[in-house]
Amino acid sequence: MAEKARKKVFVAMSGGVDSSVAAALLKKDGYDVVGVFMKTWHPEFLPCPWKEERLSAMRVAAHIGIPFLTFDFEDEYKRGVGDYFINEYRAGRTPNPDVMCNKEIKFGAFLKKARGMGADYIATGHYARKDAARLLKGVDVGKDQSYFLWVLAPAELRYALFPVGGYAKDEVRRLARKFGLPTAEKKDSQGICFLGDVDMKDFLKHYIPETEGAVLDEAGKVIGTHDGAVFYTLGERHGFHVNATNANEKPYYIVAKDIAVNTVTVSHEPEKIGGKKIFTLEQQNWISGAPEDGKRYTAQVRYRGAYLPCRAECGGERILLEEPHAAAPGQSIVVYDGDICIGGGIIA
C-alpha cells in the first residue's frame, strides 16, 4: 500500500461506468488518483453531449474524493483522428478511428501531458490487461478491447494501467453499485466517438462531395445508382438505389467496389464478397517483438471478429490466413499468440 500511495495515476474519465470503476479501484488500492476528462473535436453540425459527459465524470470524481481536471485536446483530435478518418474514406479505405484515438490522444497527447505533470501512470477503462511489457486480452471475451490497442509501443504500455481488464462487464456493473457511483446504471456508449447515432454517409458528405456512379450486378450490367463508391463498405445493403424487377426481390449486398471508376458491384449473396488469404500490412507495430515466420498465431480483422488461424511472413509484413476472409484496405489486422496481443498493422 505504501508503495502504491507514492504512485500518481491520471485516469482518463469519459463519464461512463468503465472509467468510473477504474478510478474507484485505483483509489481503493491506494494510488494517488487524479481524474481527467478529455475534451475532443466534434463536428459543429452535430449535437455534442460533452458537457453532460464531463459533469458525469466530475460527479464520480467528487464521490470517490479525487481531484478532477479537464484537458482540451480538440485540435490534436481533429488533426490526428478526425482528419485521418475523413482522408482515409476519401481514398477509398476503411479506417478505424478508435485505434487512432488511442495512438494520438489517450497514449499520445494525454500520456505526454500527464507525465509532464508528474504522473507515474495513466489509466483507462479499456477491457485489456498487461503483464510486464506484454499486452493481454481482457478476461471478458465479449468486451475485450485489446484489438484497439495494437498501436501501443512498449514505452507507452509501460506507463499504462487497465484496472477493469481483469473483470467481466457484469462484475464492473456490480462494483459500480458497490462503490455507489453515479454512473452505475448508465448505458454504454455506442458507435464512433465523434459521430454518435449519426449515419456514417451523412457525416462524410459534409467533407466529401457526392459523385453519382453505377451499381453493377455480377455480370457487369448497370442496375442502379449510388452517391459515390467511397461512401460504401463491403457487405452493405443500404444507401444505394437498384431498379427492382419485382416487389419480392431479395436484398442486394455490396460485394466489390472500384474507386477509380466509381462503381459498386452487388449480389443477392453476401458470401460472394471476395476473400483473401494473404494480407500485406503497413504501419506495423509489434509490442512483444515481430511474429516468428511460420509460427501459428490467430488474427482479428475487425473488432469482435473471429480469431482466425494465421501465420506471418517477413517479420509480420505479410499475414497468411488459413482460410480466405474479406477485409478492406485501411482495416487493422491484430495478431495474437494465445492471450497475448503481439501487435498488428493496417491492411495496405
C-alpha positions as CSV (number, residue, x, y, z in Angstrom):
1,M,0.0,0.0,0.0
2,A,2.8,2.4,0.9
3,E,4.4,1.9,-2.5
4,K,1.2,2.5,-4.4
5,A,0.5,5.6,-2.3
6,R,3.6,7.2,-3.8
7,K,2.4,6.5,-7.4
8,K,0.3,9.1,-9.0
9,V,-2.2,7.9,-11.7
10,F,-4.1,10.2,-14.1
11,V,-7.3,8.3,-15.1
12,A,-9.0,9.1,-18.4
13,M,-12.6,9.6,-17.2
14,S,-15.1,9.7,-20.1
15,G,-18.3,9.9,-17.9
16,G,-19.0,6.2,-18.5
17,V,-19.2,3.3,-16.0
18,D,-15.9,1.6,-17.0
19,S,-13.6,4.5,-16.5
20,S,-15.5,5.4,-13.3
21,V,-14.9,2.0,-11.8
22,A,-11.2,2.2,-13.0
23,A,-10.7,5.3,-11.0
24,A,-12.5,3.9,-7.9
25,L,-10.5,0.7,-8.0
26,L,-7.2,2.6,-8.2
27,K,-8.3,4.9,-5.3
28,K,-9.2,1.8,-3.2
29,D,-5.8,0.2,-4.0
30,G,-4.0,3.2,-2.5
31,Y,-2.8,5.1,-5.6
32,D,-2.8,8.9,-5.7
33,V,-5.5,9.3,-8.3
34,V,-6.4,12.3,-10.5
35,G,-9.4,12.2,-12.7
36,V,-9.1,13.7,-16.2
37,F,-11.8,14.5,-18.7
38,M,-10.6,15.0,-22.3
39,K,-12.4,17.4,-24.5
40,T,-12.0,16.3,-28.1
41,W,-13.1,17.5,-31.5
42,H,-16.7,17.2,-32.6
43,P,-18.2,18.5,-35.9
44,E,-20.2,21.7,-35.4
45,F,-23.2,20.4,-37.3
46,L,-23.7,17.5,-34.9
47,P,-25.1,17.7,-31.3
48,C,-22.3,17.0,-28.8
49,P,-23.1,15.9,-25.2
50,W,-19.5,16.6,-23.9
51,K,-20.7,18.9,-21.2
52,E,-23.1,16.3,-19.8
53,E,-20.4,13.6,-20.0
54,R,-17.9,15.9,-18.3
55,L,-20.4,16.5,-15.5
56,S,-20.9,12.8,-15.1
57,A,-17.1,12.3,-14.7
58,M,-16.9,15.2,-12.3
59,R,-19.6,13.8,-10.1
60,V,-17.8,10.4,-9.9
61,A,-14.5,12.2,-9.0
62,A,-16.3,14.1,-6.2
63,H,-18.0,10.9,-5.0
64,I,-14.7,9.0,-4.6
65,G,-12.8,12.0,-3.4
66,I,-10.2,12.7,-6.1
67,P,-9.0,15.9,-7.9
68,F,-10.6,16.5,-11.3
69,L,-9.0,18.1,-14.3
70,T,-10.1,18.9,-17.9
71,F,-7.7,18.6,-20.8
72,D,-8.6,20.2,-24.1
73,F,-7.3,18.1,-27.0
74,E,-9.7,19.4,-29.6
75,D,-7.0,20.4,-32.0
76,E,-5.0,17.3,-31.6
77,Y,-8.1,15.1,-32.1
78,K,-9.2,17.0,-35.2
79,R,-5.7,16.5,-36.8
80,G,-4.9,13.1,-35.6
81,V,-8.3,11.3,-35.7
82,G,-10.9,13.4,-37.5
83,D,-8.8,14.4,-40.5
84,Y,-7.3,10.9,-40.7
85,F,-10.8,9.3,-40.7
86,I,-12.1,11.6,-43.5
87,N,-9.0,11.3,-45.6
88,E,-8.9,7.5,-45.4
89,Y,-12.5,7.3,-46.6
90,R,-11.7,9.8,-49.4
91,A,-9.0,7.4,-50.5
92,G,-11.5,4.6,-50.6
93,R,-10.1,2.9,-47.5
94,T,-12.0,1.7,-44.3
95,P,-10.3,3.3,-41.2
96,N,-10.7,2.6,-37.5
97,P,-10.8,5.9,-35.6
98,D,-10.8,4.2,-32.2
99,V,-7.3,2.8,-33.0
100,M,-6.0,6.2,-34.0
101,C,-7.6,7.8,-30.9
102,N,-5.6,5.5,-28.7
103,K,-2.4,6.3,-30.6
104,E,-2.8,10.0,-31.0
105,I,-4.8,11.0,-27.9
106,K,-5.0,8.6,-25.0
107,F,-1.5,7.2,-25.3
108,G,-0.2,10.2,-27.2
109,A,-1.2,13.7,-26.0
110,F,-2.8,12.5,-22.7
111,L,0.2,10.4,-21.7
112,K,2.6,13.1,-22.6
113,K,0.7,15.8,-20.6
114,A,0.1,13.5,-17.6
115,R,3.8,12.6,-17.4
116,G,4.7,16.2,-17.7
117,M,2.5,17.0,-14.7
118,G,4.1,14.3,-12.5
119,A,2.0,11.2,-13.2
120,D,3.7,7.8,-12.8
121,Y,1.0,6.1,-14.8
122,I,-2.1,6.8,-16.8
123,A,-5.2,4.5,-16.7
124,T,-8.2,3.9,-18.9
125,G,-11.4,1.9,-18.8
126,H,-10.2,-0.5,-21.6
127,Y,-11.0,-4.2,-21.2
128,A,-7.4,-5.3,-21.6
129,R,-4.6,-6.4,-19.3
130,K,-0.9,-6.2,-19.2
131,D,1.8,-8.4,-17.9
132,A,5.1,-6.5,-17.6
133,A,5.8,-5.4,-21.2
134,R,3.1,-7.6,-22.8
135,L,-0.5,-6.6,-23.7
136,L,-3.1,-9.3,-22.9
137,K,-6.7,-9.8,-23.8
138,G,-9.3,-8.7,-21.2
139,V,-10.8,-11.6,-19.3
140,D,-14.3,-10.8,-20.7
141,V,-14.0,-12.2,-24.2
142,G,-17.1,-10.4,-25.3
143,K,-15.8,-7.0,-24.2
144,D,-12.0,-7.4,-24.9
145,Q,-10.6,-4.2,-26.4
146,S,-7.0,-5.2,-27.0
147,Y,-7.8,-5.0,-30.7
148,F,-7.9,-1.2,-30.4
149,L,-4.5,-1.1,-28.5
150,W,-2.2,-2.8,-31.0
151,V,-0.6,0.6,-31.7
152,L,0.9,0.9,-28.3
153,A,4.7,0.9,-28.1
154,P,6.4,-0.8,-25.2
155,A,7.4,2.6,-23.8
156,E,3.7,3.6,-23.7
157,L,2.5,0.3,-22.3
158,R,5.0,0.7,-19.5
159,Y,3.0,3.7,-18.2
160,A,-0.5,2.2,-18.7
161,L,-2.9,0.6,-16.3
162,F,-6.1,-1.2,-17.2
163,P,-7.9,-1.6,-13.9
164,V,-11.1,-3.2,-15.3
165,G,-9.4,-5.6,-17.7
166,G,-9.4,-8.4,-15.1
167,Y,-13.2,-8.2,-14.7
168,A,-16.3,-9.2,-16.7
169,K,-18.6,-6.4,-17.6
170,D,-21.3,-7.6,-15.2
171,E,-18.7,-7.6,-12.4
172,V,-17.8,-4.0,-13.3
173,R,-21.5,-3.0,-13.0
174,R,-21.7,-4.7,-9.6
175,L,-18.5,-2.8,-8.5
176,A,-20.0,0.4,-9.6
177,R,-23.1,-0.2,-7.5
178,K,-20.9,-1.3,-4.5
179,F,-18.9,1.9,-4.8
180,G,-22.2,3.9,-5.1
181,L,-21.0,5.6,-8.3
182,P,-23.4,8.0,-10.0
183,T,-22.7,6.2,-13.3
184,A,-23.6,2.7,-12.1
185,E,-26.7,2.3,-14.2
186,K,-25.5,4.5,-17.2
187,K,-25.8,2.8,-20.6
188,D,-22.7,2.1,-22.6
189,S,-21.9,4.5,-25.4
190,Q,-22.3,3.1,-28.9
191,G,-20.7,3.9,-32.3
192,I,-17.8,6.1,-33.3
193,C,-17.0,8.7,-30.6
194,F,-17.5,11.8,-32.6
195,L,-20.5,10.6,-34.6
196,G,-22.9,9.3,-32.0
197,D,-26.0,8.0,-33.7
198,V,-25.4,9.9,-37.0
199,D,-25.2,7.8,-40.2
200,M,-21.7,7.5,-41.5
201,K,-22.5,8.6,-45.0
202,D,-24.4,11.7,-43.8
203,F,-21.3,12.7,-41.8
204,L,-18.9,12.1,-44.7
205,K,-21.0,14.0,-47.2
206,H,-20.1,17.2,-45.3
207,Y,-16.5,16.7,-46.3
208,I,-16.5,14.6,-49.4
209,P,-18.6,15.6,-52.5
210,E,-21.2,13.2,-53.8
211,T,-20.4,11.7,-57.2
212,E,-23.1,9.6,-58.7
213,G,-21.9,6.2,-60.1
214,A,-23.2,3.0,-61.4
215,V,-24.4,0.0,-59.4
216,L,-23.4,-3.2,-61.3
217,D,-24.7,-6.8,-61.0
218,E,-22.2,-9.7,-61.0
219,A,-22.3,-9.7,-64.8
220,G,-21.3,-6.1,-65.0
221,K,-24.7,-4.8,-66.1
222,V,-25.8,-1.4,-64.7
223,I,-28.8,-2.0,-62.5
224,G,-28.9,1.2,-60.4
225,T,-27.0,4.2,-59.0
226,H,-25.1,5.3,-55.9
227,D,-23.8,8.5,-54.4
228,G,-20.1,7.7,-54.5
229,A,-18.1,4.5,-54.1
230,V,-16.0,6.0,-51.3
231,F,-19.1,6.1,-49.0
232,Y,-19.7,2.3,-49.0
233,T,-18.1,-0.7,-47.4
234,L,-18.2,-4.3,-48.4
235,G,-21.3,-6.2,-47.2
236,E,-23.5,-3.1,-47.0
237,R,-27.1,-3.4,-48.2
238,H,-28.4,0.1,-47.8
239,G,-27.8,3.6,-49.2
240,F,-27.8,2.8,-52.9
241,H,-30.6,2.5,-55.5
242,V,-31.4,-0.6,-57.5
243,N,-34.1,-0.8,-60.2
244,A,-36.1,-3.6,-58.7
245,T,-37.7,-6.0,-61.1
246,N,-40.4,-7.2,-58.6
247,A,-41.6,-6.3,-55.2
248,N,-40.3,-9.5,-53.6
249,E,-36.8,-9.3,-54.9
250,K,-34.1,-10.3,-52.4
251,P,-31.9,-7.6,-50.9
252,Y,-28.6,-6.8,-52.7
253,Y,-25.2,-6.6,-50.8
254,I,-22.1,-4.8,-52.0
255,V,-19.5,-7.4,-52.8
256,A,-16.9,-5.2,-54.6
257,K,-16.2,-1.6,-55.4
258,D,-13.9,0.2,-57.8
259,I,-12.9,3.7,-56.5
260,A,-11.1,4.6,-59.8
261,V,-14.2,4.3,-61.9
262,N,-16.7,4.9,-59.1
263,T,-18.7,1.7,-59.3
264,V,-20.0,-0.8,-56.8
265,T,-20.9,-4.4,-57.6
266,V,-23.8,-6.0,-55.8
267,S,-25.1,-9.6,-55.3
268,H,-28.0,-11.3,-53.5
269,E,-25.4,-13.5,-51.9
270,P,-23.2,-11.6,-49.4
271,E,-20.8,-14.6,-49.2
272,K,-19.6,-13.7,-52.7
273,I,-17.5,-10.8,-51.2
274,G,-14.0,-11.7,-52.4
275,G,-12.0,-13.1,-49.6
276,K,-8.2,-13.2,-49.4
277,K,-5.7,-15.4,-47.6
278,I,-2.7,-13.1,-47.9
279,F,-2.6,-9.5,-46.5
280,T,0.2,-7.0,-46.6
281,L,0.5,-4.8,-43.6
282,E,1.7,-1.2,-43.4
283,Q,2.4,0.9,-40.2
284,Q,3.1,-2.3,-38.3
285,N,3.7,-2.2,-34.6
286,W,4.9,-5.2,-32.7
287,I,4.6,-4.8,-28.9
288,S,6.2,-8.1,-28.0
289,G,8.6,-8.4,-30.9
290,A,7.8,-9.2,-34.5
291,P,6.0,-12.5,-35.1
292,E,8.1,-15.5,-36.0
293,D,7.8,-16.6,-39.6
294,G,5.9,-19.8,-39.9
295,K,4.6,-19.9,-36.3
296,R,0.9,-20.4,-35.9
297,Y,-1.0,-17.4,-34.5
298,T,-4.5,-16.0,-34.6
299,A,-5.6,-12.7,-36.1
300,Q,-8.6,-10.4,-35.8
301,V,-9.5,-8.3,-38.8
302,R,-12.3,-6.4,-37.1
303,Y,-13.4,-5.7,-33.5
304,R,-15.2,-8.7,-32.0
305,G,-14.4,-10.6,-35.1
306,A,-13.4,-14.3,-35.1
307,Y,-9.9,-15.2,-34.2
308,L,-8.6,-16.6,-37.5
309,P,-5.7,-19.1,-37.6
310,C,-2.7,-17.5,-39.4
311,R,1.0,-17.4,-39.9
312,A,3.3,-14.5,-40.6
313,E,6.0,-13.8,-43.2
314,C,8.8,-11.3,-43.5
315,G,8.6,-10.5,-39.8
316,G,5.0,-9.6,-39.9
317,E,4.9,-7.7,-43.2
318,R,2.5,-10.3,-44.6
319,I,-0.2,-12.2,-42.7
320,L,-1.3,-15.5,-44.2
321,L,-4.7,-16.7,-43.1
322,E,-5.5,-20.4,-43.3
323,E,-8.9,-19.7,-44.9
324,P,-10.0,-16.7,-47.2
325,H,-11.5,-13.8,-45.4
326,A,-13.0,-10.5,-46.6
327,A,-11.3,-7.4,-45.3
328,A,-10.8,-3.9,-46.7
329,P,-7.7,-1.7,-47.0
330,G,-7.4,0.5,-44.0
331,Q,-8.7,-2.0,-41.5
332,S,-6.5,-3.2,-38.7
333,I,-5.3,-6.8,-38.5
334,V,-4.3,-7.6,-35.0
335,V,-2.2,-10.7,-34.2
336,Y,-2.4,-12.8,-31.1
337,D,-0.2,-15.6,-29.5
338,G,-2.8,-17.1,-27.2
339,D,-4.0,-14.3,-24.9
340,I,-1.0,-12.1,-25.8
341,C,-1.7,-9.3,-28.3
342,I,1.7,-9.1,-30.0
343,G,0.7,-6.2,-32.3
344,G,-0.6,-5.6,-35.8
345,G,-0.8,-3.3,-38.8
346,I,-3.1,-1.7,-41.3
347,I,-4.1,-3.6,-44.4
348,A,-2.3,-2.0,-47.4
